[in-house]
Amino acid sequence: MPRDLETALLRSFVTALRTGSISRAATALGQTQPALSQQLRKLENVVGRPLLFRSPSGVTPTSAGEELLPYAERILSLSAQALTETGRALTGHCGVGLLEDLAASQLPQALADLARLHPGATLEVLNGSNAEMRDAYDTGRVDLVLNAVVDLPGPPRWTARRPLVWAVGQGVDVTADPLPVVLFSNPCFWRTSVLESLEGAGRRWRMAFESNSLAGVLAALRAGLGVAALMPANLEPPMACHDANALPALPDVELGLARHPRSDGNPLVNAVETALRRMI
């Protein structure tokens, strides 16, 4: 009998990684923690490999989980779009401004899938500095901006809290004193809170490397220069920290979506906003 990937199991898996813990995922999905854990084990049995590293501080993907995640997110996105958009042709242009860390996730793929369903529509995804996104928002190039709440160009229509996870560079000793840290250059809305977490835990640290781009931070981690705080979608499997007590707990980040009033009632922008909210 062929194996099938049930969307309910994939949703449990994706939600566990998005929220960073099984307990938070169970709350988000309206399930009990044992029921969700059972679903995750069932999915691992179907795939035939462990998908999650479980620890008291939360969950991170195994190499198999990292491989499955983009497929799971895309399957869920396509399923939702097929249910809501089939039979309704969307046209026009919709620009979306994304925080770089989100632009490197599966969100652009979800938008590309939406565009494929509606060949009369044009979608544009931008990422850049806060000033650049604000200018694009004000001049009409983008209708939606998904970013840190504090950096939105307008009031948020909705918000979502997402975890940060530690990424450990190759060969880095997480017990080193001081701890070598790789940081995003200012302005970075979680930089200060990450350093406060280290100092609050009594961990001395030193600046090993900083960059104003995700690509630069990942390159430093691959080179083994230190540890960094990343969103789970950008964590490469070899960088996962499996010792729950080695580093202090990290704060959640608050994301939000701003939508320009000029797009009110636009069916294409409505569909794009719905896709973003499902994926975030």
C-alpha positions as CSV (number, residue, x, y, z in Angstrom):
1,M,0.0,0.0,0.0
2,P,1.4,3.4,-0.9
3,R,2.3,5.8,1.9
4,D,0.4,9.1,2.1
5,L,1.3,12.3,3.9
6,E,-1.9,13.4,5.7
7,T,-2.3,17.1,5.8
8,A,-3.4,16.9,9.5
9,L,0.0,15.3,10.4
10,L,1.9,17.8,8.3
11,R,0.1,20.7,10.0
12,S,1.0,19.3,13.4
13,F,4.7,19.0,12.3
14,V,4.9,22.5,10.8
15,T,3.1,24.1,13.8
16,A,5.5,22.5,16.2
17,L,8.5,23.9,14.4
18,R,6.9,27.4,13.9
19,T,6.0,27.7,17.6
20,G,9.2,26.0,18.8
21,S,7.5,23.6,21.2
22,I,4.9,20.8,21.3
23,S,2.9,22.4,24.1
24,R,2.6,25.7,22.2
25,A,1.7,23.9,19.0
26,A,-1.0,21.9,20.8
27,T,-2.5,25.2,22.2
28,A,-2.4,26.8,18.7
29,L,-4.2,23.8,17.1
30,G,-6.7,23.3,20.0
31,Q,-5.4,19.8,20.8
32,T,-4.0,18.2,23.9
33,Q,-0.2,17.7,24.1
34,P,-0.4,13.9,24.1
35,A,-2.6,13.9,21.1
36,L,-0.2,16.1,19.2
37,S,2.8,14.0,20.2
38,Q,1.0,11.0,18.9
39,Q,0.4,12.7,15.6
40,L,4.1,13.6,15.3
41,R,5.1,10.0,16.1
42,K,2.7,8.8,13.4
43,L,4.2,11.1,10.8
44,E,7.7,9.9,11.8
45,N,6.5,6.3,11.3
46,V,5.2,7.2,7.8
47,V,8.4,9.0,6.8
48,G,10.6,6.3,8.5
49,R,13.0,8.7,10.2
50,P,13.0,10.9,13.3
51,L,11.9,14.5,12.4
52,L,12.3,16.4,15.6
53,F,14.9,16.8,18.4
54,R,12.9,17.1,21.6
55,S,14.3,18.8,24.7
56,P,12.8,20.6,27.7
57,S,13.3,23.9,26.0
58,G,11.4,23.0,22.8
59,V,11.8,21.2,19.5
60,T,14.2,21.6,16.5
61,P,14.3,19.7,13.2
62,T,16.5,16.8,12.5
63,S,18.1,16.6,9.1
64,A,15.1,14.6,7.9
65,G,12.8,17.2,9.5
66,E,14.7,20.0,7.7
67,E,14.2,18.2,4.4
68,L,10.5,17.6,5.0
69,L,9.6,21.1,6.2
70,P,9.6,23.0,2.8
71,Y,7.5,20.2,1.3
72,A,5.1,20.2,4.2
73,E,4.6,23.9,4.1
74,R,4.1,23.9,0.4
75,I,1.5,21.0,0.6
76,L,-0.4,22.9,3.3
77,S,-0.3,26.1,1.3
78,L,-1.5,24.5,-1.9
79,S,-4.2,22.6,-0.1
80,A,-5.6,25.8,1.5
81,Q,-5.4,27.7,-1.8
82,A,-7.1,24.9,-3.7
83,L,-10.0,25.0,-1.3
84,T,-10.4,28.8,-1.3
85,E,-9.3,30.0,-4.7
86,T,-10.4,27.3,-7.2
87,G,-12.9,28.7,-9.7
88,R,-12.1,32.4,-8.8
89,A,-9.8,34.1,-11.2
90,L,-7.6,36.8,-9.6
91,T,-6.0,39.6,-11.6
92,G,-3.9,42.7,-11.0
93,H,-0.7,43.4,-9.1
94,C,0.2,42.9,-5.4
95,G,3.5,43.8,-3.9
96,V,4.7,42.3,-0.6
97,G,7.5,43.5,1.5
98,L,9.1,40.8,3.7
99,L,11.6,40.8,6.5
100,E,14.8,39.2,5.0
101,D,14.6,36.3,7.5
102,L,11.1,35.5,6.1
103,A,12.1,36.1,2.5
104,A,14.5,33.2,2.9
105,S,11.7,30.9,4.2
106,Q,8.9,29.2,2.3
107,L,6.7,32.3,2.1
108,P,8.0,33.3,-1.4
109,Q,7.3,29.8,-2.7
110,A,3.7,30.0,-1.3
111,L,3.2,33.2,-3.2
112,A,4.7,31.8,-6.3
113,D,2.2,28.9,-6.1
114,L,-0.6,31.3,-5.7
115,A,0.5,33.2,-8.8
116,R,0.7,29.9,-10.7
117,L,-3.0,29.3,-9.8
118,H,-3.9,32.8,-11.2
119,P,-1.9,33.6,-14.3
120,G,-3.7,36.9,-14.7
121,A,-2.1,38.1,-11.4
122,T,1.3,39.6,-10.8
123,L,3.0,39.2,-7.4
124,E,6.1,41.0,-6.4
125,V,8.2,40.2,-3.3
126,L,10.6,42.8,-2.0
127,N,13.0,42.7,1.0
128,G,15.3,45.6,2.0
129,S,15.9,48.1,4.7
130,N,13.0,49.4,6.8
131,A,13.3,52.7,5.0
132,E,13.2,51.0,1.6
133,M,10.1,49.0,2.5
134,R,8.4,52.1,3.9
135,D,9.0,54.0,0.7
136,A,7.7,51.1,-1.4
137,Y,4.6,51.0,0.9
138,D,4.0,54.8,0.7
139,T,4.5,55.0,-3.1
140,G,2.2,52.0,-3.9
141,R,4.8,49.4,-5.0
142,V,3.8,47.1,-2.1
143,D,0.4,46.7,-0.5
144,L,1.5,44.4,2.3
145,V,4.5,44.5,4.6
146,L,5.3,41.5,6.9
147,N,8.0,42.6,9.4
148,A,8.8,43.1,13.0
149,V,5.9,45.0,14.6
150,V,8.1,47.8,15.7
151,D,9.3,48.3,12.1
152,L,6.0,48.2,10.3
153,P,5.2,51.2,8.0
154,G,1.6,51.2,9.3
155,P,-0.6,49.8,12.1
156,P,-0.6,46.0,12.2
157,R,-3.8,44.2,11.0
158,W,-2.6,41.1,12.9
159,T,0.5,39.9,14.8
160,A,2.1,36.6,15.5
161,R,4.8,35.6,18.0
162,R,7.5,33.3,16.8
163,P,10.5,31.7,18.6
164,L,14.1,32.2,18.1
165,V,16.6,29.3,18.3
166,W,20.3,29.0,18.8
167,A,22.5,28.2,15.8
168,V,25.9,26.8,16.7
169,G,28.8,27.2,14.3
170,Q,30.9,24.1,13.3
171,G,33.3,23.2,16.1
172,V,32.1,26.0,18.4
173,D,32.4,25.3,22.2
174,V,29.1,26.5,23.7
175,T,30.7,26.5,27.1
176,A,33.5,28.9,26.1
177,D,34.0,31.9,28.3
178,P,33.5,34.4,26.8
179,L,31.0,32.9,24.3
180,P,31.7,33.9,20.7
181,V,28.5,35.5,19.3
182,V,27.5,36.2,15.7
183,L,25.0,39.1,15.5
184,F,23.0,41.0,13.0
185,S,24.1,44.5,12.7
186,N,21.9,47.3,14.0
187,P,19.2,48.0,13.4
188,C,18.1,44.4,14.3
189,F,15.0,44.3,16.5
190,W,16.1,41.1,18.4
191,R,19.8,41.9,18.8
192,T,19.4,43.7,22.2
193,S,17.0,41.0,23.7
194,V,19.4,38.2,22.7
195,L,22.3,39.9,24.4
196,E,20.1,40.6,27.5
197,S,19.3,36.9,27.6
198,L,23.0,36.0,27.8
199,E,23.8,38.7,30.4
200,G,20.7,37.7,32.4
201,A,22.1,34.1,32.5
202,G,25.5,35.3,33.6
203,R,27.2,34.4,30.4
204,R,30.0,36.5,29.2
205,W,30.2,37.0,25.5
206,R,32.3,38.6,22.8
207,M,31.5,39.9,19.4
208,A,32.9,37.4,16.9
209,F,31.2,38.6,13.7
210,E,28.4,40.8,12.7
211,S,26.6,41.3,9.4
212,N,23.6,43.2,8.1
213,S,22.4,40.2,6.1
214,L,21.1,36.7,6.8
215,A,23.6,35.4,4.2
216,G,26.5,36.9,6.1
217,V,25.4,35.5,9.5
218,L,24.9,32.0,8.0
219,A,28.4,32.2,6.3
220,A,29.9,33.1,9.7
221,L,28.2,30.1,11.3
222,R,29.3,27.7,8.6
223,A,32.9,29.0,9.2
224,G,32.6,28.2,12.9
225,L,32.9,31.7,14.2
226,G,30.4,31.5,17.0
227,V,26.7,31.1,17.9
228,A,23.7,33.2,16.7
229,A,20.0,33.5,17.2
230,L,17.9,32.6,14.1
231,M,14.3,32.0,13.2
232,P,13.7,28.2,13.0
233,A,13.1,28.2,9.3
234,N,16.6,29.5,8.7
235,L,18.4,27.0,10.9
236,E,20.5,24.5,9.0
237,P,20.5,21.0,10.6
238,P,24.3,21.0,11.4
239,M,23.8,24.2,13.4
240,A,21.2,22.9,15.8
241,C,22.0,23.1,19.5
242,H,21.0,19.8,21.1
243,D,22.0,20.6,24.6
244,A,19.0,22.3,26.2
245,N,21.0,23.7,29.1
246,A,24.1,24.9,27.2
247,L,22.6,28.3,26.3
248,P,19.9,30.5,27.8
249,A,16.4,30.5,26.6
250,L,15.7,33.1,23.8
251,P,12.8,35.5,23.6
252,D,10.0,35.2,21.1
253,V,9.9,37.8,18.3
254,E,6.7,39.6,17.4
255,L,5.9,39.9,13.7
256,G,3.0,41.8,12.2
257,L,1.4,42.6,8.9
258,A,0.6,46.1,7.7
259,R,-1.8,46.6,4.8
260,H,-2.2,49.9,3.0
261,P,-5.8,51.2,3.1
262,R,-5.7,51.7,-0.7
263,S,-6.0,47.9,-1.1
264,D,-9.1,47.5,0.9
265,G,-11.5,45.2,-0.9
266,N,-8.9,44.0,-3.5
267,P,-9.5,40.3,-4.0
268,L,-5.9,39.6,-5.0
269,V,-4.5,41.3,-1.9
270,N,-7.1,39.5,0.2
271,A,-5.8,36.2,-1.1
272,V,-2.2,37.1,-0.6
273,E,-2.8,38.2,3.0
274,T,-4.7,35.0,3.7
275,A,-1.8,33.0,2.3
276,L,0.7,34.9,4.5
277,R,-1.3,34.4,7.6
278,R,-1.6,30.7,7.0
279,M,2.1,30.3,6.4
280,I,3.4,32.5,9.3
